[in-house]
Amino acid sequence: MSIAFVYPGQGAQTIGMGRDLADAYPAAKAVFDEVDEALGEKLSTLIWEGDAEALTLTQNAQPALMATSMAAMAALNAEGITVEKAAYVAGHSLGEYAALCAAGTFSLADTARLLRIRGRAMQAAVPVGQGAMAALLGLSFEQAEQVAADAAQGEVCQVANQNDPAQNVVSGSKAAVERALDLAKAAGAKRALLLPVSAPFHCALMAPAAEEMAQALADVTMHAPKVPVVANVIAEAVSDPDQIRKLLIEQVTGQVRWLSSVEWMGAQGVTEIWEIGAGKALSGMIRRINKDITCVNVGNAADAAAMNTA
């Protein structure tokens, strides 16, 4: 049996996430304390007791979700389960940073600071209201690409997320994405809906953020990961720090190839995937991609303790 660990992306955040991990495991509490110190603010208070709208802000959601995933990893470590149990690690968008942190490529403090920079840069790249993202349900990837191309009309409209066989997300200029909604429905989409996001992620409009991340990543210490990381933009495992840095920069404007990443892991013999952190969105996608892969969720203290027993 081959196992992979995966880490969720934006949208999985909820007020209170990780609180019981911190209460049950001192090592998990230490994760939140270290992230608070790295950012120079009590992000943990916002996560556990704050306002949902404030937590949803990209600059907060990104380090908050990573911290929750790393707290769950700390709980697993306390139960005697380390990242080396996995053949591969991967993450959805910002979750790739959590995967790299878990694998030892970045320190926890550096990961928190990188995600704060990434969140702010992505938010600042496009003025609020000028960009949008939309989920297209019931179309193939090829159909979604055609819809995006037809909707562009000289503006930006790209497939940003290839999530599962029937779920793709387009991103770009607001008017172009709105045109994509009508075109998707005409092409037979079961649903096509705007997403409640504050910026058009993973498209060409994010170029200013990619430049900012290039500078931030040039200044950070990186190590080869303890286990290979399946990179979003190429849907294959990488271990070379220079290649990881290059792909993280590309990821800001590039496509999150989640479907292809899960297919690739399955082809390498992965039979079980643990979703580590908040929510269960990735598990749902994985089941729709490959029914032969068993999904396990590690999002709270009971989950972590159960993995030791298992």
ChimeraX attribute file (.defattr): number of C-alpha atoms within 10 A of each C-alpha:
attribute: neighborCount
match mode: 1-to-1
recipient: residues
	/A:1	7
	/A:2	15
	/A:3	22
	/A:4	26
	/A:5	25
	/A:6	28
	/A:7	30
	/A:8	29
	/A:9	24
	/A:10	20
	/A:11	17
	/A:12	16
	/A:13	22
	/A:14	19
	/A:15	17
	/A:16	15
	/A:17	24
	/A:18	28
	/A:19	21
	/A:20	16
	/A:21	24
	/A:22	23
	/A:23	12
	/A:24	15
	/A:25	19
	/A:26	14
	/A:27	21
	/A:28	28
	/A:29	21
	/A:30	14
	/A:31	23
	/A:32	26
	/A:33	17
	/A:34	15
	/A:35	24
	/A:36	20
	/A:37	14
	/A:38	16
	/A:39	15
	/A:40	10
	/A:41	12
	/A:42	14
	/A:43	22
	/A:44	22
	/A:45	15
	/A:46	17
	/A:47	27
	/A:48	17
	/A:49	13
	/A:50	15
	/A:51	13
	/A:52	16
	/A:53	9
	/A:54	13
	/A:55	21
	/A:56	22
	/A:57	16
	/A:58	23
	/A:59	19
	/A:60	19
	/A:61	27
	/A:62	29
	/A:63	29
	/A:64	30
	/A:65	31
	/A:66	32
	/A:67	31
	/A:68	31
	/A:69	31
	/A:70	25
	/A:71	29
	/A:72	28
	/A:73	27
	/A:74	25
	/A:75	29
	/A:76	25
	/A:77	16
	/A:78	17
	/A:79	16
	/A:80	10
	/A:81	16
	/A:82	15
	/A:83	19
	/A:84	15
	/A:85	12
	/A:86	21
	/A:87	19
	/A:88	26
	/A:89	29
	/A:90	31
	/A:91	26
	/A:92	23
	/A:93	27
	/A:94	24
	/A:95	24
	/A:96	24
	/A:97	26
	/A:98	36
	/A:99	32
	/A:100	29
	/A:101	22
	/A:102	27
	/A:103	24
	/A:104	17
	/A:105	25
	/A:106	22
	/A:107	17
	/A:108	23
	/A:109	17
	/A:110	19
	/A:111	22
	/A:112	27
	/A:113	19
	/A:114	20
	/A:115	24
	/A:116	20
	/A:117	19
	/A:118	23
	/A:119	20
	/A:120	18
	/A:121	22
	/A:122	27
	/A:123	21
	/A:124	15
	/A:125	19
	/A:126	22
	/A:127	11
	/A:128	13
	/A:129	11
	/A:130	13
	/A:131	23
	/A:132	25
	/A:133	31
	/A:134	24
	/A:135	24
	/A:136	28
	/A:137	21
	/A:138	20
	/A:139	22
	/A:140	17
	/A:141	21
	/A:142	11
	/A:143	17
	/A:144	28
	/A:145	19
	/A:146	17
	/A:147	27
	/A:148	27
	/A:149	18
	/A:150	15
	/A:151	23
	/A:152	18
	/A:153	12
	/A:154	9
	/A:155	15
	/A:156	22
	/A:157	32
	/A:158	30
	/A:159	28
	/A:160	28
	/A:161	26
	/A:162	22
	/A:163	24
	/A:164	24
	/A:165	18
	/A:166	19
	/A:167	22
	/A:168	27
	/A:169	27
	/A:170	31
	/A:171	30
	/A:172	30
	/A:173	23
	/A:174	21
	/A:175	17
	/A:176	25
	/A:177	30
	/A:178	19
	/A:179	17
	/A:180	30
	/A:181	23
	/A:182	15
	/A:183	19
	/A:184	25
	/A:185	18
	/A:186	11
	/A:187	15
	/A:188	14
	/A:189	20
	/A:190	13
	/A:191	14
	/A:192	23
	/A:193	18
	/A:194	17
	/A:195	16
	/A:196	11
	/A:197	18
	/A:198	20
	/A:199	26
	/A:200	33
	/A:201	28
	/A:202	27
	/A:203	23
	/A:204	19
	/A:205	23
	/A:206	23
	/A:207	20
	/A:208	17
	/A:209	23
	/A:210	24
	/A:211	14
	/A:212	17
	/A:213	23
	/A:214	16
	/A:215	11
	/A:216	15
	/A:217	17
	/A:218	12
	/A:219	9
	/A:220	14
	/A:221	11
	/A:222	20
	/A:223	15
	/A:224	18
	/A:225	22
	/A:226	18
	/A:227	23
	/A:228	21
	/A:229	28
	/A:230	27
	/A:231	28
	/A:232	29
	/A:233	20
	/A:234	17
	/A:235	20
	/A:236	18
	/A:237	19
	/A:238	19
	/A:239	17
	/A:240	15
	/A:241	15
	/A:242	13
	/A:243	11
	/A:244	22
	/A:245	17
	/A:246	13
	/A:247	17
	/A:248	22
	/A:249	20
	/A:250	19
	/A:251	25
	/A:252	28
	/A:253	23
	/A:254	25
	/A:255	23
	/A:256	26
	/A:257	24
	/A:258	27
	/A:259	24
	/A:260	20
	/A:261	25
	/A:262	27
	/A:263	17
	/A:264	16
	/A:265	25
	/A:266	20
	/A:267	10
	/A:268	12
	/A:269	13
	/A:270	21
	/A:271	18
	/A:272	19
	/A:273	25
	/A:274	20
	/A:275	25
	/A:276	31
	/A:277	29
	/A:278	27
	/A:279	20
	/A:280	18
	/A:281	13
	/A:282	25
	/A:283	20
	/A:284	11
	/A:285	18
	/A:286	24
	/A:287	15
	/A:288	17
	/A:289	20
	/A:290	16
	/A:291	10
	/A:292	13
	/A:293	20
	/A:294	15
	/A:295	19
	/A:296	16
	/A:297	20
	/A:298	24
	/A:299	25
	/A:300	23
	/A:301	21
	/A:302	13
	/A:303	18
	/A:304	24
	/A:305	16
	/A:306	12
	/A:307	15
	/A:308	13
	/A:309	8
	/A:310	5
